[in-house]
Amino acid sequence: MIDYVIKFIIGGFIVVLATYFSKTKNIFLSGIITTLPIITLLNMMLQLQYMNTQEFHLAQKSGILGAFGLVLFVASCYVLTSWVKPVYAILFGILILFSYFWMYKQVTG
Protein backbone atom coordinates (compact mmCIF):
# COMPACT_ATOMS: atom_id res chain seq x y z
CA MET A 1 0.00 0.00 0.00
CA ILE A 2 2.82 2.41 0.87
CA ASP A 3 4.22 1.76 -2.63
CA TYR A 4 1.09 3.29 -4.19
CA VAL A 5 1.23 6.29 -1.85
CA ILE A 6 4.85 7.00 -2.83
CA LYS A 7 4.00 6.77 -6.54
CA PHE A 8 1.01 9.06 -6.01
CA ILE A 9 3.22 11.62 -4.25
CA ILE A 10 5.81 11.51 -7.04
CA GLY A 11 3.09 12.04 -9.66
CA GLY A 12 1.64 14.92 -7.64
CA PHE A 13 5.08 16.46 -7.29
CA ILE A 14 5.50 16.46 -11.07
CA VAL A 15 2.11 18.16 -11.52
CA VAL A 16 3.06 20.76 -8.89
CA LEU A 17 6.34 21.44 -10.71
CA ALA A 18 4.52 21.85 -14.02
CA THR A 19 2.06 24.27 -12.42
CA TYR A 20 4.83 26.26 -10.75
CA PHE A 21 6.91 26.62 -13.91
CA SER A 22 3.84 27.62 -15.93
CA LYS A 23 2.84 30.29 -13.40
CA THR A 24 6.34 31.74 -13.15
CA LYS A 25 6.51 31.92 -16.94
CA ASN A 26 9.79 29.99 -16.91
CA ILE A 27 9.40 29.08 -20.56
CA PHE A 28 12.39 26.75 -20.87
CA LEU A 29 11.64 24.59 -17.82
CA SER A 30 7.92 24.64 -18.53
CA GLY A 31 8.63 23.25 -21.99
CA ILE A 32 11.10 20.66 -20.71
CA ILE A 33 8.66 19.31 -18.11
CA THR A 34 6.32 18.50 -21.01
CA THR A 35 8.69 15.72 -22.01
CA LEU A 36 10.08 14.97 -18.56
CA PRO A 37 12.42 11.98 -18.83
CA ILE A 38 11.97 11.13 -15.14
CA ILE A 39 8.54 9.72 -15.92
CA THR A 40 10.10 7.44 -18.53
CA LEU A 41 12.75 6.24 -16.10
CA LEU A 42 10.20 5.60 -13.34
CA ASN A 43 8.01 3.66 -15.75
CA MET A 44 10.98 1.58 -16.94
CA MET A 45 11.84 0.73 -13.34
CA LEU A 46 8.28 -0.50 -12.82
CA GLN A 47 8.39 -2.47 -16.06
CA LEU A 48 11.64 -4.15 -15.00
CA GLN A 49 10.02 -5.04 -11.71
CA TYR A 50 6.83 -6.54 -13.16
CA MET A 51 7.77 -7.77 -16.67
CA ASN A 52 10.03 -10.44 -18.08
CA THR A 53 12.67 -9.56 -20.70
CA GLN A 54 10.47 -10.26 -23.71
CA GLU A 55 7.58 -8.17 -22.35
CA PHE A 56 9.98 -5.35 -21.51
CA HIS A 57 11.37 -5.44 -25.06
CA LEU A 58 7.86 -5.19 -26.55
CA ALA A 59 6.98 -2.37 -24.16
CA GLN A 60 10.02 -0.39 -25.33
CA LYS A 61 8.97 -0.93 -28.94
CA SER A 62 5.65 0.68 -28.05
CA GLY A 63 7.59 3.41 -26.26
CA ILE A 64 9.30 4.32 -29.53
CA LEU A 65 5.87 4.63 -31.14
CA GLY A 66 4.77 6.83 -28.25
CA ALA A 67 7.88 9.00 -28.53
CA PHE A 68 7.15 9.71 -32.20
CA GLY A 69 3.56 10.46 -31.21
CA LEU A 70 4.73 12.89 -28.52
CA VAL A 71 6.99 14.72 -30.99
CA LEU A 72 4.14 14.87 -33.50
CA PHE A 73 1.72 16.19 -30.85
CA VAL A 74 4.06 18.87 -29.47
CA ALA A 75 5.16 19.95 -32.96
CA SER A 76 1.58 20.19 -34.21
CA CYS A 77 0.61 22.29 -31.17
CA TYR A 78 3.60 24.54 -31.83
CA VAL A 79 2.76 25.02 -35.50
CA LEU A 80 -1.00 25.37 -35.03
CA THR A 81 -0.69 28.12 -32.42
CA SER A 82 0.46 30.38 -35.27
CA TRP A 83 -3.08 30.19 -36.70
CA VAL A 84 -5.47 29.36 -33.84
CA LYS A 85 -5.78 29.85 -30.08
CA PRO A 86 -3.67 27.45 -27.98
CA VAL A 87 -6.68 25.52 -26.68
CA TYR A 88 -7.78 24.77 -30.25
CA ALA A 89 -4.21 23.89 -31.22
CA ILE A 90 -4.14 21.32 -28.40
CA LEU A 91 -7.47 19.86 -29.49
CA PHE A 92 -6.29 19.62 -33.10
CA GLY A 93 -3.01 18.15 -31.84
CA ILE A 94 -4.93 15.44 -29.96
CA LEU A 95 -6.91 14.70 -33.13
CA ILE A 96 -3.67 14.43 -35.11
CA LEU A 97 -2.16 12.17 -32.43
CA PHE A 98 -5.14 9.82 -32.44
CA SER A 99 -5.06 9.77 -36.26
CA TYR A 100 -1.37 8.83 -36.11
CA PHE A 101 -2.03 5.95 -33.71
CA TRP A 102 -5.04 4.79 -35.74
CA MET A 103 -3.04 4.80 -39.00
CA TYR A 104 -0.17 2.95 -37.28
CA LYS A 105 -2.61 0.33 -36.06
CA GLN A 106 -4.07 -0.06 -39.57
CA VAL A 107 -0.64 -0.52 -41.15
CA THR A 108 0.69 -2.96 -38.57
CA GLY A 109 -2.53 -4.89 -38.20
C-alpha positions as CSV (number, residue, x, y, z in Angstrom):
1,M,0.0,0.0,0.0
2,I,2.8,2.4,0.9
3,D,4.2,1.8,-2.6
4,Y,1.1,3.3,-4.2
5,V,1.2,6.3,-1.9
6,I,4.9,7.0,-2.8
7,K,4.0,6.8,-6.5
8,F,1.0,9.1,-6.0
9,I,3.2,11.6,-4.2
10,I,5.8,11.5,-7.0
11,G,3.1,12.0,-9.7
12,G,1.6,14.9,-7.6
13,F,5.1,16.5,-7.3
14,I,5.5,16.5,-11.1
15,V,2.1,18.2,-11.5
16,V,3.1,20.8,-8.9
17,L,6.3,21.4,-10.7
18,A,4.5,21.9,-14.0
19,T,2.1,24.3,-12.4
20,Y,4.8,26.3,-10.7
21,F,6.9,26.6,-13.9
22,S,3.8,27.6,-15.9
23,K,2.8,30.3,-13.4
24,T,6.3,31.7,-13.1
25,K,6.5,31.9,-16.9
26,N,9.8,30.0,-16.9
27,I,9.4,29.1,-20.6
28,F,12.4,26.8,-20.9
29,L,11.6,24.6,-17.8
30,S,7.9,24.6,-18.5
31,G,8.6,23.3,-22.0
32,I,11.1,20.7,-20.7
33,I,8.7,19.3,-18.1
34,T,6.3,18.5,-21.0
35,T,8.7,15.7,-22.0
36,L,10.1,15.0,-18.6
37,P,12.4,12.0,-18.8
38,I,12.0,11.1,-15.1
39,I,8.5,9.7,-15.9
40,T,10.1,7.4,-18.5
41,L,12.8,6.2,-16.1
42,L,10.2,5.6,-13.3
43,N,8.0,3.7,-15.7
44,M,11.0,1.6,-16.9
45,M,11.8,0.7,-13.3
46,L,8.3,-0.5,-12.8
47,Q,8.4,-2.5,-16.1
48,L,11.6,-4.2,-15.0
49,Q,10.0,-5.0,-11.7
50,Y,6.8,-6.5,-13.2
51,M,7.8,-7.8,-16.7
52,N,10.0,-10.4,-18.1
53,T,12.7,-9.6,-20.7
54,Q,10.5,-10.3,-23.7
55,E,7.6,-8.2,-22.4
56,F,10.0,-5.3,-21.5
57,H,11.4,-5.4,-25.1
58,L,7.9,-5.2,-26.5
59,A,7.0,-2.4,-24.2
60,Q,10.0,-0.4,-25.3
61,K,9.0,-0.9,-28.9
62,S,5.6,0.7,-28.1
63,G,7.6,3.4,-26.3
64,I,9.3,4.3,-29.5
65,L,5.9,4.6,-31.1
66,G,4.8,6.8,-28.2
67,A,7.9,9.0,-28.5
68,F,7.2,9.7,-32.2
69,G,3.6,10.5,-31.2
70,L,4.7,12.9,-28.5
71,V,7.0,14.7,-31.0
72,L,4.1,14.9,-33.5
73,F,1.7,16.2,-30.9
74,V,4.1,18.9,-29.5
75,A,5.2,19.9,-33.0
76,S,1.6,20.2,-34.2
77,C,0.6,22.3,-31.2
78,Y,3.6,24.5,-31.8
79,V,2.8,25.0,-35.5
80,L,-1.0,25.4,-35.0
81,T,-0.7,28.1,-32.4
82,S,0.5,30.4,-35.3
83,W,-3.1,30.2,-36.7
84,V,-5.5,29.4,-33.8
85,K,-5.8,29.9,-30.1
86,P,-3.7,27.4,-28.0
87,V,-6.7,25.5,-26.7
88,Y,-7.8,24.8,-30.3
89,A,-4.2,23.9,-31.2
90,I,-4.1,21.3,-28.4
91,L,-7.5,19.9,-29.5
92,F,-6.3,19.6,-33.1
93,G,-3.0,18.1,-31.8
94,I,-4.9,15.4,-30.0
95,L,-6.9,14.7,-33.1
96,I,-3.7,14.4,-35.1
97,L,-2.2,12.2,-32.4
98,F,-5.1,9.8,-32.4
99,S,-5.1,9.8,-36.3
100,Y,-1.4,8.8,-36.1
101,F,-2.0,6.0,-33.7
102,W,-5.0,4.8,-35.7
103,M,-3.0,4.8,-39.0
104,Y,-0.2,3.0,-37.3
105,K,-2.6,0.3,-36.1
106,Q,-4.1,-0.1,-39.6
107,V,-0.6,-0.5,-41.1
108,T,0.7,-3.0,-38.6
109,G,-2.5,-4.9,-38.2
